[in-house]
């Protein structure tokens, strides 16, 4: 489960929601620290290798219009 959480975190760049989903799936609070640690490490490595998530790439490939992350205040 810890490895699965790390793989999903690396591809999708999800953090808290993924940790909650994995812990709800296993129903084991003993896996909390290993899951959180693996998610944080996987996300840090993934951002070094590939700054965009798989979802952002799919949106760009389909040319779906989105607002930019920093919207002007005007």
PQR file of N, CA, C, O and H, with PARSE charges and radii, in Angstrom:
ATOM      1  N   UNK A   1       0.817  -1.187   0.000 -0.4000 1.5000
ATOM      2  CA  UNK A   1       0.000   0.000   0.000 -0.0000 2.0000
ATOM      3  C   UNK A   1       0.867   1.259   0.000  0.5500 1.7000
ATOM      4  O   UNK A   1       0.515   2.263  -0.619 -0.5500 1.4000
ATOM      5  N   UNK A   2       1.975   1.199   0.682 -0.4000 1.5000
ATOM      6  CA  UNK A   2       2.864   2.359   0.731 -0.0000 2.0000
ATOM      7  C   UNK A   2       3.457   2.619  -0.654  0.5500 1.7000
ATOM      8  O   UNK A   2       3.546   3.769  -1.084 -0.5500 1.4000
ATOM      9  H   UNK A   2       2.261   0.383   1.185  0.4000 1.0000
ATOM     10  N   UNK A   3       3.854   1.580  -1.336 -0.4000 1.5000
ATOM     11  CA  UNK A   3       4.388   1.727  -2.690 -0.0000 2.0000
ATOM     12  C   UNK A   3       3.343   2.229  -3.669  0.5500 1.7000
ATOM     13  O   UNK A   3       3.641   3.054  -4.532 -0.5500 1.4000
ATOM     14  H   UNK A   3       3.782   0.646  -0.986  0.4000 1.0000
ATOM     15  N   UNK A   4       2.122   1.735  -3.538 -0.4000 1.5000
ATOM     16  CA  UNK A   4       1.035   2.193  -4.412 -0.0000 2.0000
ATOM     17  C   UNK A   4       0.758   3.675  -4.182  0.5500 1.7000
ATOM     18  O   UNK A   4       0.525   4.420  -5.134 -0.5500 1.4000
ATOM     19  H   UNK A   4       1.879   1.065  -2.837  0.4000 1.0000
ATOM     20  N   UNK A   5       0.782   4.098  -2.930 -0.4000 1.5000
ATOM     21  CA  UNK A   5       0.573   5.515  -2.630 -0.0000 2.0000
ATOM     22  C   UNK A   5       1.687   6.365  -3.222  0.5500 1.7000
ATOM     23  O   UNK A   5       1.430   7.463  -3.717 -0.5500 1.4000
ATOM     24  H   UNK A   5       0.970   3.492  -2.158  0.4000 1.0000
ATOM     25  N   UNK A   6       2.917   5.874  -3.178 -0.4000 1.5000
ATOM     26  CA  UNK A   6       4.046   6.624  -3.731 -0.0000 2.0000
ATOM     27  C   UNK A   6       3.945   6.743  -5.251  0.5500 1.7000
ATOM     28  O   UNK A   6       4.231   7.801  -5.811 -0.5500 1.4000
ATOM     29  H   UNK A   6       3.126   4.983  -2.776  0.4000 1.0000
ATOM     30  N   UNK A   7       3.546   5.675  -5.912 -0.4000 1.5000
ATOM     31  CA  UNK A   7       3.414   5.707  -7.372 -0.0000 2.0000
ATOM     32  C   UNK A   7       2.316   6.681  -7.793  0.5500 1.7000
ATOM     33  O   UNK A   7       2.511   7.483  -8.706 -0.5500 1.4000
ATOM     34  H   UNK A   7       3.314   4.815  -5.458  0.4000 1.0000
ATOM     35  N   UNK A   8       1.183   6.613  -7.140 -0.4000 1.5000
ATOM     36  CA  UNK A   8       0.073   7.510  -7.489 -0.0000 2.0000
ATOM     37  C   UNK A   8       0.439   8.956  -7.182  0.5500 1.7000
ATOM     38  O   UNK A   8       0.101   9.851  -7.956 -0.5500 1.4000
ATOM     39  H   UNK A   8       1.025   5.962  -6.398  0.4000 1.0000
ATOM     40  N   UNK A   9       1.116   9.199  -6.077 -0.4000 1.5000
ATOM     41  CA  UNK A   9       1.531  10.560  -5.732 -0.0000 2.0000
ATOM     42  C   UNK A   9       2.531  11.103  -6.738  0.5500 1.7000
ATOM     43  O   UNK A   9       2.497  12.289  -7.065 -0.5500 1.4000
ATOM     44  H   UNK A   9       1.391   8.472  -5.448  0.4000 1.0000
ATOM     45  N   UNK A  10       3.410  10.260  -7.229 -0.4000 1.5000
ATOM     46  CA  UNK A  10       4.391  10.705  -8.209 -0.0000 2.0000
ATOM     47  C   UNK A  10       3.772  11.074  -9.541  0.5500 1.7000
ATOM     48  O   UNK A  10       4.233  12.005 -10.201 -0.5500 1.4000
ATOM     49  H   UNK A  10       3.438   9.296  -6.963  0.4000 1.0000
ATOM     50  N   UNK A  11       2.751  10.370  -9.941 -0.4000 1.5000
ATOM     51  CA  UNK A  11       2.123  10.647 -11.226 -0.0000 2.0000
ATOM     52  C   UNK A  11       1.113  11.781 -11.160  0.5500 1.7000
ATOM     53  O   UNK A  11       1.050  12.611 -12.067 -0.5500 1.4000
ATOM     54  H   UNK A  11       2.377   9.614  -9.405  0.4000 1.0000
ATOM     55  N   UNK A  12       0.328  11.822 -10.101 -0.4000 1.5000
ATOM     56  CA  UNK A  12      -0.777  12.776 -10.058 -0.0000 2.0000
ATOM     57  C   UNK A  12      -0.492  14.027  -9.248  0.5500 1.7000
ATOM     58  O   UNK A  12      -1.257  14.990  -9.314 -0.5500 1.4000
ATOM     59  H   UNK A  12       0.379  11.148  -9.364  0.4000 1.0000
ATOM     60  N   UNK A  13       0.603  14.034  -8.476 -0.4000 1.5000
ATOM     61  CA  UNK A  13       0.980  15.165  -7.620 -0.0000 2.0000
ATOM     62  C   UNK A  13      -0.092  15.459  -6.574  0.5500 1.7000
ATOM     63  O   UNK A  13      -0.266  16.614  -6.186 -0.5500 1.4000
ATOM     64  H   UNK A  13       1.225  13.252  -8.421  0.4000 1.0000
ATOM     65  N   UNK A  14      -0.804  14.451  -6.114 -0.4000 1.5000
ATOM     66  CA  UNK A  14      -1.776  14.608  -5.039 -0.0000 2.0000
ATOM     67  C   UNK A  14      -1.093  14.348  -3.706  0.5500 1.7000
ATOM     68  O   UNK A  14      -0.152  13.557  -3.641 -0.5500 1.4000
ATOM     69  H   UNK A  14      -0.662  13.513  -6.428  0.4000 1.0000
ATOM     70  N   UNK A  15      -1.550  15.000  -2.643 -0.4000 1.5000
ATOM     71  CA  UNK A  15      -0.933  14.786  -1.333 -0.0000 2.0000
ATOM     72  C   UNK A  15      -1.964  14.363  -0.304  0.5500 1.7000
ATOM     73  O   UNK A  15      -2.130  13.172  -0.041 -0.5500 1.4000
ATOM     74  H   UNK A  15      -2.315  15.642  -2.696  0.4000 1.0000
ATOM     75  N   UNK A  16      -2.652  15.324   0.276 -0.4000 1.5000
ATOM     76  CA  UNK A  16      -3.535  15.048   1.404 -0.0000 2.0000
ATOM     77  C   UNK A  16      -4.706  14.151   1.022  0.5500 1.7000
ATOM     78  O   UNK A  16      -5.036  13.216   1.751 -0.5500 1.4000
ATOM     79  H   UNK A  16      -2.517  16.291   0.062  0.4000 1.0000
ATOM     80  N   UNK A  17      -5.324  14.428  -0.100 -0.4000 1.5000
ATOM     81  CA  UNK A  17      -6.470  13.608  -0.498 -0.0000 2.0000
ATOM     82  C   UNK A  17      -6.048  12.163  -0.759  0.5500 1.7000
ATOM     83  O   UNK A  17      -6.784  11.235  -0.424 -0.5500 1.4000
ATOM     84  H   UNK A  17      -5.056  15.188  -0.692  0.4000 1.0000
ATOM     85  N   UNK A  18      -4.889  11.970  -1.342 -0.4000 1.5000
ATOM     86  CA  UNK A  18      -4.395  10.621  -1.583 -0.0000 2.0000
ATOM     87  C   UNK A  18      -4.098   9.894  -0.274  0.5500 1.7000
ATOM     88  O   UNK A  18      -4.384   8.705  -0.139 -0.5500 1.4000
ATOM     89  H   UNK A  18      -4.291  12.724  -1.614  0.4000 1.0000
ATOM     90  N   UNK A  19      -3.529  10.607   0.677 -0.4000 1.5000
ATOM     91  CA  UNK A  19      -3.252   9.991   1.975 -0.0000 2.0000
ATOM     92  C   UNK A  19      -4.542   9.564   2.664  0.5500 1.7000
ATOM     93  O   UNK A  19      -4.603   8.484   3.252 -0.5500 1.4000
ATOM     94  H   UNK A  19      -3.296  11.573   0.568  0.4000 1.0000
ATOM     95  N   UNK A  20      -5.560  10.392   2.596 -0.4000 1.5000
ATOM     96  CA  UNK A  20      -6.845  10.049   3.208 -0.0000 2.0000
ATOM     97  C   UNK A  20      -7.471   8.853   2.514  0.5500 1.7000
ATOM     98  O   UNK A  20      -7.997   7.958   3.176 -0.5500 1.4000
ATOM     99  H   UNK A  20      -5.510  11.269   2.119  0.4000 1.0000
ATOM    100  N   UNK A  21      -7.422   8.826   1.194 -0.4000 1.5000
ATOM    101  CA  UNK A  21      -8.000   7.707   0.444 -0.0000 2.0000
ATOM    102  C   UNK A  21      -7.284   6.401   0.775  0.5500 1.7000
ATOM    103  O   UNK A  21      -7.931   5.377   0.992 -0.5500 1.4000
ATOM    104  H   UNK A  21      -6.994   9.553   0.656  0.4000 1.0000
ATOM    105  N   UNK A  22      -5.963   6.431   0.815 -0.4000 1.5000
ATOM    106  CA  UNK A  22      -5.211   5.214   1.119 -0.0000 2.0000
ATOM    107  C   UNK A  22      -5.470   4.734   2.544  0.5500 1.7000
ATOM    108  O   UNK A  22      -5.587   3.532   2.782 -0.5500 1.4000
ATOM    109  H   UNK A  22      -5.438   7.263   0.639  0.4000 1.0000
ATOM    110  N   UNK A  23      -5.558   5.655   3.480 -0.4000 1.5000
ATOM    111  CA  UNK A  23      -5.806   5.248   4.858 -0.0000 2.0000
ATOM    112  C   UNK A  23      -7.237   4.760   5.053  0.5500 1.7000
ATOM    113  O   UNK A  23      -7.474   3.865   5.864 -0.5500 1.4000
ATOM    114  H   UNK A  23      -5.463   6.632   3.287  0.4000 1.0000
ATOM    115  N   UNK A  24      -8.185   5.325   4.333 -0.4000 1.5000
ATOM    116  CA  UNK A  24      -9.555   4.830   4.396 -0.0000 2.0000
ATOM    117  C   UNK A  24      -9.662   3.446   3.768  0.5500 1.7000
ATOM    118  O   UNK A  24     -10.443   2.611   4.225 -0.5500 1.4000
ATOM    119  H   UNK A  24      -7.993   6.053   3.674  0.4000 1.0000
ATOM    120  N   UNK A  25      -8.891   3.208   2.738 -0.4000 1.5000
ATOM    121  CA  UNK A  25      -8.917   1.908   2.074 -0.0000 2.0000
ATOM    122  C   UNK A  25      -8.373   0.810   2.981  0.5500 1.7000
ATOM    123  O   UNK A  25      -8.948  -0.276   3.056 -0.5500 1.4000
ATOM    124  H   UNK A  25      -8.257   3.886   2.366  0.4000 1.0000
ATOM    125  N   UNK A  26      -7.275   1.085   3.665 -0.4000 1.5000
ATOM    126  CA  UNK A  26      -6.663   0.057   4.504 -0.0000 2.0000
ATOM    127  C   UNK A  26      -7.300  -0.031   5.885  0.5500 1.7000
ATOM    128  O   UNK A  26      -7.249  -1.081   6.526 -0.5500 1.4000
ATOM    129  H   UNK A  26      -6.808   1.967   3.604  0.4000 1.0000
ATOM    130  N   UNK A  27      -7.892   1.052   6.343 -0.4000 1.5000
ATOM    131  CA  UNK A  27      -8.477   1.139   7.684 -0.0000 2.0000
ATOM    132  C   UNK A  27      -7.447   0.784   8.759  0.5500 1.7000
ATOM    133  O   UNK A  27      -7.777   0.163   9.769 -0.5500 1.4000
ATOM    134  H   UNK A  27      -7.933   1.905   5.822  0.4000 1.0000
ATOM    135  N   UNK A  28      -6.213   1.181   8.528 -0.4000 1.5000
ATOM    136  CA  UNK A  28      -5.140   0.912   9.483 -0.0000 2.0000
ATOM    137  C   UNK A  28      -4.388   2.209   9.765  0.5500 1.7000
ATOM    138  O   UNK A  28      -3.713   2.746   8.887 -0.5500 1.4000
ATOM    139  H   UNK A  28      -5.945   1.685   7.707  0.4000 1.0000
ATOM    140  N   UNK A  29      -4.505   2.701  10.972 -0.4000 1.5000
ATOM    141  CA  UNK A  29      -3.818   3.932  11.348 -0.0000 2.0000
ATOM    142  C   UNK A  29      -2.317   3.708  11.493  0.5500 1.7000
ATOM    143  O   UNK A  29      -1.548   4.669  11.513 -0.5500 1.4000
ATOM    144  H   UNK A  29      -5.053   2.265  11.686  0.4000 1.0000
ATOM    145  N   UNK A  30      -1.893   2.453  11.594 -0.4000 1.5000
ATOM    146  CA  UNK A  30      -0.461   2.144  11.715 -0.0000 2.0000
ATOM    147  C   UNK A  30       0.313   2.497  10.447  0.5500 1.7000
ATOM    148  O   UNK A  30       1.529   2.682  10.495 -0.5500 1.4000
ATOM    149  H   UNK A  30      -2.518   1.672  11.578  0.4000 1.0000
ATOM    150  N   UNK A  31      -0.369   2.591   9.335 -0.4000 1.5000
ATOM    151  CA  UNK A  31       0.302   2.928   8.071 -0.0000 2.0000
ATOM    152  C   UNK A  31       0.353   4.430   7.810  0.5500 1.7000
ATOM    153  O   UNK A  31       0.798   4.852   6.743 -0.5500 1.4000
ATOM    154  H   UNK A  31      -1.357   2.441   9.296  0.4000 1.0000
ATOM    155  N   UNK A  32      -0.089   5.235   8.757 -0.4000 1.5000
ATOM    156  CA  UNK A  32      -0.165   6.674   8.529 -0.0000 2.0000
ATOM    157  C   UNK A  32       1.199   7.286   8.225  0.5500 1.7000
ATOM    158  O   UNK A  32       1.364   7.936   7.192 -0.5500 1.4000
ATOM    159  H   UNK A  32      -0.450   4.892   9.624  0.4000 1.0000
ATOM    160  N   UNK A  33       2.160   7.094   9.088 -0.4000 1.5000
ATOM    161  CA  UNK A  33       3.487   7.691   8.875 -0.0000 2.0000
ATOM    162  C   UNK A  33       4.207   7.156   7.637  0.5500 1.7000
ATOM    163  O   UNK A  33       4.785   7.951   6.896 -0.5500 1.4000
ATOM    164  H   UNK A  33       2.026   6.566   9.927  0.4000 1.0000
ATOM    165  N   UNK A  34       4.200   5.835   7.378 -0.4000 1.5000
ATOM    166  CA  UNK A  34       4.844   5.378   6.146 -0.0000 2.0000
ATOM    167  C   UNK A  34       4.172   5.908   4.880  0.5500 1.7000
ATOM    168  O   UNK A  34       4.854   6.222   3.904 -0.5500 1.4000
ATOM    169  H   UNK A  34       3.730   5.189   7.980  0.4000 1.0000
ATOM    170  N   UNK A  35       2.853   6.010   4.886 -0.4000 1.5000
ATOM    171  CA  UNK A  35       2.144   6.513   3.701 -0.0000 2.0000
ATOM    172  C   UNK A  35       2.459   7.987   3.492  0.5500 1.7000
ATOM    173  O   UNK A  35       2.773   8.395   2.374 -0.5500 1.4000
ATOM    174  H   UNK A  35       2.299   5.755   5.679  0.4000 1.0000
ATOM    175  N   UNK A  36       2.380   8.788   4.540 -0.4000 1.5000
ATOM    176  CA  UNK A  36       2.671  10.220   4.419 -0.0000 2.0000
ATOM    177  C   UNK A  36       4.116  10.445   3.981  0.5500 1.7000
ATOM    178  O   UNK A  36       4.382  11.289   3.126 -0.5500 1.4000
ATOM    179  H   UNK A  36       2.125   8.457   5.448  0.4000 1.0000
ATOM    180  N   UNK A  37       5.040   9.699   4.559 -0.4000 1.5000
ATOM    181  CA  UNK A  37       6.452   9.843   4.192 -0.0000 2.0000
ATOM    182  C   UNK A  37       6.689   9.481   2.736  0.5500 1.7000
ATOM    183  O   UNK A  37       7.398  10.192   2.025 -0.5500 1.4000
ATOM    184  H   UNK A  37       4.824   9.013   5.254  0.4000 1.0000
ATOM    185  N   UNK A  38       6.104   8.386   2.291 -0.4000 1.5000
ATOM    186  CA  UNK A  38       6.303   7.974   0.903 -0.0000 2.0000
ATOM    187  C   UNK A  38       5.665   8.957  -0.066  0.5500 1.7000
ATOM    188  O   UNK A  38       6.211   9.198  -1.143 -0.5500 1.4000
ATOM    189  H   UNK A  38       5.527   7.808   2.869  0.4000 1.0000
ATOM    190  N   UNK A  39       4.524   9.528   0.293 -0.4000 1.5000
ATOM    191  CA  UNK A  39       3.870  10.512  -0.576 -0.0000 2.0000
ATOM    192  C   UNK A  39       4.717  11.776  -0.684  0.5500 1.7000
ATOM    193  O   UNK A  39       4.872  12.323  -1.776 -0.5500 1.4000
ATOM    194  H   UNK A  39       4.081   9.332   1.168  0.4000 1.0000
ATOM    195  N   UNK A  40       5.260  12.242   0.421 -0.4000 1.5000
ATOM    196  CA  UNK A  40       6.072  13.465   0.399 -0.0000 2.0000
ATOM    197  C   UNK A  40       7.348  13.254  -0.419  0.5500 1.7000
ATOM    198  O   UNK A  40       7.718  14.109  -1.223 -0.5500 1.4000
ATOM    199  H   UNK A  40       5.135  11.798   1.308  0.4000 1.0000
ATOM    200  N   UNK A  41       8.009  12.132  -0.219 -0.4000 1.5000
ATOM    201  CA  UNK A  41       9.233  11.852  -0.971 -0.0000 2.0000
ATOM    202  C   UNK A  41       8.934  11.673  -2.452  0.5500 1.7000
ATOM    203  O   UNK A  41       9.656  12.197  -3.301 -0.5500 1.4000
ATOM    204  H   UNK A  41       7.708  11.437   0.434  0.4000 1.0000
ATOM    205  N   UNK A  42       7.879  10.941  -2.766 -0.4000 1.5000
ATOM    206  CA  UNK A  42       7.527  10.713  -4.176 -0.0000 2.0000
ATOM    207  C   UNK A  42       7.162  12.012  -4.870  0.5500 1.7000
ATOM    208  O   UNK A  42       7.535  12.229  -6.023 -0.5500 1.4000
ATOM    209  H   UNK A  42       7.292  10.515  -2.077  0.4000 1.0000
ATOM    210  N   UNK A  43       6.441  12.871  -4.180 -0.4000 1.5000
ATOM    211  CA  UNK A  43       6.075  14.140  -4.805 -0.0000 2.0000
ATOM    212  C   UNK A  43       7.285  15.041  -5.007  0.5500 1.7000
ATOM    213  O   UNK A  43       7.376  15.727  -6.025 -0.5500 1.4000
ATOM    214  H   UNK A  43       6.139  12.695  -3.244  0.4000 1.0000
ATOM    215  N   UNK A  44       8.201  15.051  -4.072 -0.4000 1.5000
ATOM    216  CA  UNK A  44       9.405  15.867  -4.218 -0.0000 2.0000
ATOM    217  C   UNK A  44      10.250  15.384  -5.398  0.5500 1.7000
ATOM    218  O   UNK A  44      10.742  16.196  -6.182 -0.5500 1.4000
ATOM    219  H   UNK A  44       8.128  14.494  -3.245  0.4000 1.0000
ATOM    220  N   UNK A  45      10.417  14.082  -5.523 -0.4000 1.5000
ATOM    221  CA  UNK A  45      11.188  13.533  -6.639 -0.0000 2.0000
ATOM    222  C   UNK A  45      10.470  13.787  -7.958  0.5500 1.7000
ATOM    223  O   UNK A  45      11.109  14.121  -8.956 -0.5500 1.4000
ATOM    224  H   UNK A  45      10.018  13.423  -4.886  0.4000 1.0000
ATOM    225  N   UNK A  46       9.159  13.633  -7.974 -0.4000 1.5000
ATOM    226  CA  UNK A  46       8.391  13.846  -9.205 -0.0000 2.0000
ATOM    227  C   UNK A  46       8.455  15.297  -9.661  0.5500 1.7000
ATOM    228  O   UNK A  46       8.524  15.562 -10.862 -0.5500 1.4000
ATOM    229  H   UNK A  46       8.640  13.362  -7.164  0.4000 1.0000
ATOM    230  N   UNK A  47       8.432  16.246  -8.717 -0.4000 1.5000
ATOM    231  CA  UNK A  47       8.525  17.660  -9.108 -0.0000 2.0000
ATOM    232  C   UNK A  47       9.907  18.006  -9.643  0.5500 1.7000
ATOM    233  O   UNK A  47      10.043  18.906 -10.472 -0.5500 1.4000
ATOM    234  H   UNK A  47       8.376  16.030  -7.742  0.4000 1.0000
ATOM    235  N   UNK A  48      10.934  17.300  -9.178 -0.4000 1.5000
ATOM    236  CA  UNK A  48      12.268  17.522  -9.732 -0.0000 2.0000
ATOM    237  C   UNK A  48      12.373  16.993 -11.158  0.5500 1.7000
ATOM    238  O   UNK A  48      12.997  17.616 -12.017 -0.5500 1.4000
ATOM    239  H   UNK A  48      10.823  16.568  -8.505  0.4000 1.0000
ATOM    240  N   UNK A  49      11.762  15.848 -11.398 -0.4000 1.5000
ATOM    241  CA  UNK A  49      11.847  15.219 -12.713 -0.0000 2.0000
ATOM    242  C   UNK A  49      10.851  15.838 -13.697  0.5500 1.7000
ATOM    243  O   UNK A  49      11.210  16.193 -14.819 -0.5500 1.4000
ATOM    244  H   UNK A  49      11.255  15.342 -10.700  0.4000 1.0000
ATOM    245  N   UNK A  50       9.608  15.959 -13.262 -0.4000 1.5000
ATOM    246  CA  UNK A  50       8.533  16.447 -14.129 -0.0000 2.0000
ATOM    247  C   UNK A  50       7.669  17.421 -13.332  0.5500 1.7000
ATOM    248  O   UNK A  50       6.904  16.982 -12.474 -0.5500 1.4000
ATOM    249  H   UNK A  50       9.316  15.671 -12.350  0.4000 1.0000
ATOM    250  N   UNK A  51       7.763  18.727 -13.586 -0.4000 1.5000
ATOM    251  CA  UNK A  51       7.028  19.698 -12.770 -0.0000 2.0000
ATOM    252  C   UNK A  51       5.507  19.639 -12.935  0.5500 1.7000
ATOM    253  O   UNK A  51       4.782  20.072 -12.040 -0.5500 1.4000
ATOM    254  H   UNK A  51       8.384  19.084 -14.283  0.4000 1.0000
ATOM    255  N   UNK A  52       5.013  19.119 -14.048 -0.4000 1.5000
ATOM    256  CA  UNK A  52       3.569  19.072 -14.277 -0.0000 2.0000
ATOM    257  C   UNK A  52       3.021  17.691 -13.982  0.5500 1.7000
ATOM    258  O   UNK A  52       3.695  16.681 -14.187 -0.5500 1.4000
ATOM    259  H   UNK A  52       5.602  18.768 -14.775  0.4000 1.0000
ATOM    260  N   UNK A  53       1.791  17.659 -13.499 -0.4000 1.5000
ATOM    261  CA  UNK A  53       1.152  16.374 -13.244 -0.0000 2.0000
ATOM    262  C   UNK A  53       0.610  15.788 -14.546  0.5500 1.7000
ATOM    263  O   UNK A  53       0.575  16.456 -15.580 -0.5500 1.4000
ATOM    264  H   UNK A  53       1.243  18.478 -13.333  0.4000 1.0000
ATOM    265  N   UNK A  54       0.197  14.554 -14.474 -0.4000 1.5000
ATOM    266  CA  UNK A  54      -0.349  13.871 -15.633 -0.0000 2.0000
ATOM    267  C   UNK A  54      -1.670  14.509 -16.072  0.5500 1.7000
ATOM    268  O   UNK A  54      -2.024  14.476 -17.250 -0.5500 1.4000
ATOM    269  H   UNK A  54       0.226  14.011 -13.634  0.4000 1.0000
ATOM    270  N   UNK A  55      -2.391  15.088 -15.112 -0.4000 1.5000
ATOM    271  CA  UNK A  55      -3.666  15.730 -15.417 -0.0000 2.0000
ATOM    272  C   UNK A  55      -3.463  17.041 -16.174  0.5500 1.7000
ATOM    273  O   UNK A  55      -4.210  17.336 -17.107 -0.5500 1.4000
ATOM    274  H   UNK A  55      -2.103  15.116 -14.155  0.4000 1.0000
ATOM    275  N   UNK A  56      -2.471  17.819 -15.789 -0.4000 1.5000
ATOM    276  CA  UNK A  56      -2.186  19.062 -16.509 -0.0000 2.0000
ATOM    277  C   UNK A  56      -1.727  18.780 -17.937  0.5500 1.7000
ATOM    278  O   UNK A  56      -2.073  19.515 -18.861 -0.5500 1.4000
ATOM    279  H   UNK A  56      -1.864  17.579 -15.031  0.4000 1.0000
ATOM    280  N   UNK A  57      -0.954  17.723 -18.113 -0.4000 1.5000
ATOM    281  CA  UNK A  57      -0.528  17.352 -19.464 -0.0000 2.0000
ATOM    282  C   UNK A  57      -1.720  16.966 -20.335  0.5500 1.7000
ATOM    283  O   UNK A  57      -1.797  17.358 -21.499 -0.5500 1.4000
ATOM    284  H   UNK A  57      -0.673  17.126 -17.362  0.4000 1.0000
ATOM    285  N   UNK A  58      -2.645  16.198 -19.768 -0.4000 1.5000
ATOM    286  CA  UNK A  58      -3.830  15.780 -20.525 -0.0000 2.0000
ATOM    287  C   UNK A  58      -4.687  16.986 -20.910  0.5500 1.7000
ATOM    288  O   UNK A  58      -5.222  17.039 -22.017 -0.5500 1.4000
ATOM    289  H   UNK A  58      -2.582  15.880 -18.823  0.4000 1.0000
ATOM    290  N   UNK A  59      -4.818  17.937 -20.016 -0.4000 1.5000
ATOM    291  CA  UNK A  59      -5.604  19.143 -20.303 -0.0000 2.0000
ATOM    292  C   UNK A  59      -4.945  19.948 -21.412  0.5500 1.7000
ATOM    293  O   UNK A  59      -5.634  20.459 -22.296 -0.5500 1.4000
ATOM    294  H   UNK A  59      -4.383  17.895 -19.116  0.4000 1.0000
ATOM    295  N   UNK A  60      -3.626  20.067 -21.380 -0.4000 1.5000
ATOM    296  CA  UNK A  60      -2.923  20.800 -22.440 -0.0000 2.0000
ATOM    297  C   UNK A  60      -3.034  20.086 -23.781  0.5500 1.7000
ATOM    298  O   UNK A  60      -3.184  20.735 -24.817 -0.5500 1.4000
ATOM    299  H   UNK A  60      -3.067  19.652 -20.662  0.4000 1.0000
ATOM    300  N   UNK A  61      -2.961  18.751 -23.773 -0.4000 1.5000
ATOM    301  CA  UNK A  61      -3.047  18.003 -25.022 -0.0000 2.0000
ATOM    302  C   UNK A  61      -4.430  18.123 -25.659  0.5500 1.7000
ATOM    303  O   UNK A  61      -4.554  18.100 -26.884 -0.5500 1.4000
ATOM    304  H   UNK A  61      -2.839  18.224 -22.931  0.4000 1.0000
ATOM    305  N   UNK A  62      -5.463  18.249 -24.838 -0.4000 1.5000
ATOM    306  CA  UNK A  62      -6.827  18.369 -25.345 -0.0000 2.0000
ATOM    307  C   UNK A  62      -7.221  19.814 -25.635  0.5500 1.7000
ATOM    308  O   UNK A  62      -8.328  20.074 -26.106 -0.5500 1.4000
ATOM    309  H   UNK A  62      -5.363  18.268 -23.843  0.4000 1.0000
ATOM    310  N   UNK A  63      -6.320  20.753 -25.355 -0.4000 1.5000
ATOM    311  CA  UNK A  63      -6.554  22.187 -25.582 -0.0000 2.0000
ATOM    312  C   UNK A  63      -7.794  22.691 -24.861  0.5500 1.7000
ATOM    313  O   UNK A  63      -8.585  23.444 -25.430 -0.5500 1.4000
ATOM    314  H   UNK A  63      -5.421  20.542 -24.972  0.4000 1.0000
ATOM    315  N   UNK A  64      -7.960  22.287 -23.635 -0.4000 1.5000
ATOM    316  CA  UNK A  64      -9.072  22.762 -22.820 -0.0000 2.0000
ATOM    317  C   UNK A  64      -8.666  24.095 -22.206  0.5500 1.7000
ATOM    318  O   UNK A  64      -7.622  24.189 -21.561 -0.5500 1.4000
ATOM    319  H   UNK A  64      -7.318  21.676 -23.173  0.4000 1.0000
ATOM    320  N   UNK A  65      -9.493  25.136 -22.402 -0.4000 1.5000
ATOM    321  CA  UNK A  65      -9.110  26.446 -21.861 -0.0000 2.0000
ATOM    322  C   UNK A  65      -9.276  26.479 -20.340  0.5500 1.7000
ATOM    323  O   UNK A  65     -10.310  26.081 -19.803 -0.5500 1.4000
ATOM    324  H   UNK A  65     -10.341  25.059 -22.926  0.4000 1.0000
ATOM    325  N   UNK A  66      -8.239  26.959 -19.668 -0.4000 1.5000
ATOM    326  CA  UNK A  66      -8.255  27.110 -18.220 -0.0000 2.0000
ATOM    327  C   UNK A  66      -7.733  28.486 -17.857  0.5500 1.7000
ATOM    328  O   UNK A  66      -6.955  29.086 -18.599 -0.5500 1.4000
ATOM    329  H   UNK A  66      -7.399  27.282 -20.105  0.4000 1.0000
ATOM    330  N   UNK A  67      -8.169  28.977 -16.709 -0.4000 1.5000
ATOM    331  CA  UNK A  67      -7.622  30.228 -16.212 -0.0000 2.0000
ATOM    332  C   UNK A  67      -6.195  30.006 -15.766  0.5500 1.7000
ATOM    333  O   UNK A  67      -5.866  28.935 -15.256 -0.5500 1.4000
ATOM    334  H   UNK A  67      -8.801  28.490 -16.106  0.4000 1.0000
ATOM    335  N   UNK A  68      -5.341  30.999 -15.948 -0.4000 1.5000
ATOM    336  CA  UNK A  68      -3.967  30.851 -15.459 -0.0000 2.0000
ATOM    337  C   UNK A  68      -3.945  30.826 -13.933  0.5500 1.7000
ATOM    338  O   UNK A  68      -4.892  31.276 -13.287 -0.5500 1.4000
ATOM    339  H   UNK A  68      -5.608  31.869 -16.362  0.4000 1.0000
ATOM    340  N   UNK A  69      -2.873  30.306 -13.366 -0.4000 1.5000
ATOM    341  CA  UNK A  69      -2.776  30.190 -11.913 -0.0000 2.0000
ATOM    342  C   UNK A  69      -2.707  31.556 -11.230  0.5500 1.7000
ATOM    343  O   UNK A  69      -3.246  31.730 -10.137 -0.5500 1.4000
ATOM    344  H   UNK A  69      -2.104  29.941 -13.891  0.4000 1.0000
ATOM    345  N   UNK A  70      -2.058  32.508 -11.857 -0.4000 1.5000
ATOM    346  CA  UNK A  70      -1.987  33.854 -11.280 -0.0000 2.0000
ATOM    347  C   UNK A  70      -2.839  34.798 -12.116  0.5500 1.7000
ATOM    348  O   UNK A  70      -2.408  35.279 -13.164 -0.5500 1.4000
ATOM    349  H   UNK A  70      -1.621  32.367 -12.745  0.4000 1.0000
ATOM    350  N   UNK A  71      -4.054  35.056 -11.641 -0.4000 1.5000
ATOM    351  CA  UNK A  71      -5.029  35.900 -12.330 -0.0000 2.0000
ATOM    352  C   UNK A  71      -4.732  37.355 -11.992  0.5500 1.7000
ATOM    353  O   UNK A  71      -4.515  37.680 -10.824 -0.5500 1.4000
ATOM    354  H   UNK A  71      -4.404  34.664 -10.790  0.4000 1.0000
ATOM    355  N   UNK A  72      -4.718  38.249 -12.999 -0.4000 1.5000
ATOM    356  CA  UNK A  72      -4.480  39.670 -12.694 -0.0000 2.0000
ATOM    357  C   UNK A  72      -5.627  40.241 -11.850  0.5500 1.7000
ATOM    358  O   UNK A  72      -6.773  39.806 -11.966 -0.5500 1.4000
ATOM    359  H   UNK A  72      -4.894  37.986 -13.948  0.4000 1.0000
ATOM    360  N   UNK A  73      -5.304  41.210 -11.010 -0.4000 1.5000
ATOM    361  CA  UNK A  73      -6.296  41.799 -10.098 -0.0000 2.0000
ATOM    362  C   UNK A  73      -7.193  42.823 -10.784  0.5500 1.7000
ATOM    363  O   UNK A  73      -8.179  43.257 -10.189 -0.5500 1.4000
ATOM    364  H   UNK A  73      -4.373  41.564 -10.915  0.4000 1.0000
ATOM    365  N   UNK A  74      -6.892  43.210 -11.979 -0.4000 1.5000
ATOM    366  CA  UNK A  74      -7.672  44.254 -12.660 -0.0000 2.0000
ATOM    367  C   UNK A  74      -9.067  43.835 -12.983  0.5500 1.7000
ATOM    368  O   UNK A  74      -9.829  44.614 -13.555 -0.5500 1.4000
ATOM    369  H   UNK A  74      -6.090  42.858 -12.462  0.4000 1.0000
TER
END
